[in-house]
Amino acid sequence: MMLLFIISIMIILISNILMFLTIILSKKSFMDREKNSPFECGFDPKSSARIPFSLHFFLITVIFLIFDVEIALIFPLINSFHLTNYLTMMKISFFFLLMLLIGLYHEWNQNMLNWTN
């Protein structure tokens, strides 16, 4: 029992020493202005905060979030195919994909997907 305790302490010590060595040896420190400054959407944080912001960045972000959440909702549908009958699952999947396509058509119709407006 005592031997097992000593072996476990030795393993913990060796792993801690190895982690400490990797932190020291892999530390890369390039001290330049770009790396040390906070990232503020590509703007210089020390200049005026009243610079006009392109709405396209915001729209692309919102579109990405909408489709990302909808993709996350599709994955459980795939896993639940075997739990319901085929016709019900096809109706649910068709409705869900139809809503995605209607949203995509609306964004395309409103010229939200065109970057050069």
C-alpha positions as CSV (number, residue, x, y, z in Angstrom):
1,M,0.0,0.0,0.0
2,M,2.8,2.4,0.9
3,L,4.6,1.5,-2.4
4,L,1.5,2.4,-4.4
5,F,1.3,5.8,-2.6
6,I,5.0,6.5,-3.3
7,I,4.6,5.5,-7.0
8,S,1.5,7.8,-7.4
9,I,3.4,10.7,-5.8
10,M,6.3,10.1,-8.1
11,I,4.1,10.1,-11.2
12,I,2.4,13.4,-10.1
13,L,5.8,15.0,-9.5
14,I,7.2,13.8,-12.8
15,S,4.1,15.1,-14.7
16,N,4.3,18.4,-12.9
17,I,7.9,18.8,-13.7
18,L,7.3,18.0,-17.4
19,M,4.4,20.5,-17.6
20,F,6.6,23.2,-16.0
21,L,9.4,22.5,-18.4
22,T,7.1,22.6,-21.4
23,I,5.7,26.0,-20.3
24,I,9.2,27.4,-19.9
25,L,10.6,25.9,-23.1
26,S,7.7,26.7,-25.4
27,K,7.2,30.3,-24.2
28,K,7.5,32.6,-27.2
29,S,7.5,36.2,-26.4
30,F,7.5,38.6,-29.3
31,M,6.9,42.0,-27.8
32,D,5.7,44.2,-30.6
33,R,2.9,46.8,-30.7
34,E,0.4,44.7,-32.6
35,K,0.7,41.7,-30.2
36,N,0.4,43.8,-27.1
37,S,-2.6,45.9,-28.2
38,P,-6.1,44.7,-27.6
39,F,-8.1,43.7,-30.6
40,E,-10.9,46.1,-31.2
41,C,-12.6,45.1,-34.5
42,G,-9.6,46.2,-36.5
43,F,-9.7,49.8,-35.2
44,D,-7.0,51.6,-33.3
45,P,-8.3,51.8,-29.7
46,K,-6.5,55.1,-29.0
47,S,-8.2,57.0,-31.9
48,S,-11.7,58.4,-32.2
49,A,-14.5,56.0,-31.3
50,R,-16.8,57.7,-33.8
51,I,-15.3,56.0,-36.9
52,P,-18.2,54.7,-39.1
53,F,-18.5,50.9,-38.9
54,S,-19.4,48.9,-41.9
55,L,-22.8,47.3,-41.5
56,H,-21.7,44.4,-43.7
57,F,-19.5,43.0,-40.9
58,F,-22.5,43.0,-38.6
59,L,-24.8,41.4,-41.1
60,I,-22.4,38.7,-42.0
61,T,-22.0,37.9,-38.3
62,V,-25.7,37.7,-37.7
63,I,-26.2,35.5,-40.8
64,F,-23.4,33.2,-39.6
65,L,-25.0,32.9,-36.2
66,I,-28.4,32.2,-37.5
67,F,-27.2,29.4,-39.8
68,D,-24.8,28.1,-37.2
69,V,-27.6,27.7,-34.7
70,E,-29.8,26.1,-37.3
71,I,-27.1,23.6,-38.1
72,A,-26.8,22.8,-34.4
73,L,-30.5,22.1,-34.5
74,I,-30.3,19.7,-37.4
75,F,-27.9,17.3,-35.7
76,P,-30.4,16.0,-33.2
77,L,-32.8,15.5,-36.1
78,I,-30.3,13.1,-37.6
79,N,-30.0,11.1,-34.4
80,S,-33.8,10.8,-33.9
81,F,-34.6,9.2,-37.3
82,H,-34.9,5.8,-35.7
83,L,-37.2,7.0,-32.9
84,T,-40.2,8.2,-35.1
85,N,-41.8,6.9,-38.3
86,Y,-40.3,7.9,-41.6
87,L,-43.2,10.1,-42.8
88,T,-43.2,12.3,-39.7
89,M,-39.4,12.7,-39.8
90,M,-39.5,13.7,-43.4
91,K,-42.2,16.3,-42.8
92,I,-40.2,17.8,-39.9
93,S,-37.0,17.8,-41.9
94,F,-38.7,19.3,-45.0
95,F,-40.3,22.0,-42.9
96,F,-37.0,22.9,-41.2
97,L,-35.1,23.0,-44.5
98,L,-37.9,25.0,-46.1
99,M,-37.6,27.6,-43.3
100,L,-33.8,27.7,-43.9
101,L,-34.3,28.2,-47.6
102,I,-36.9,30.9,-47.1
103,G,-34.5,32.8,-44.8
104,L,-31.7,32.5,-47.3
105,Y,-34.0,33.7,-50.1
106,H,-35.0,36.7,-48.0
107,E,-31.4,37.6,-47.2
108,W,-30.5,37.3,-50.9
109,N,-33.6,39.3,-51.9
110,Q,-32.7,42.1,-49.5
111,N,-29.1,42.2,-50.9
112,M,-27.6,41.3,-47.5
113,L,-25.3,38.8,-49.1
114,N,-23.8,41.3,-51.5
115,W,-20.6,42.8,-50.1
116,T,-20.2,45.6,-52.7
117,N,-23.4,47.6,-52.0
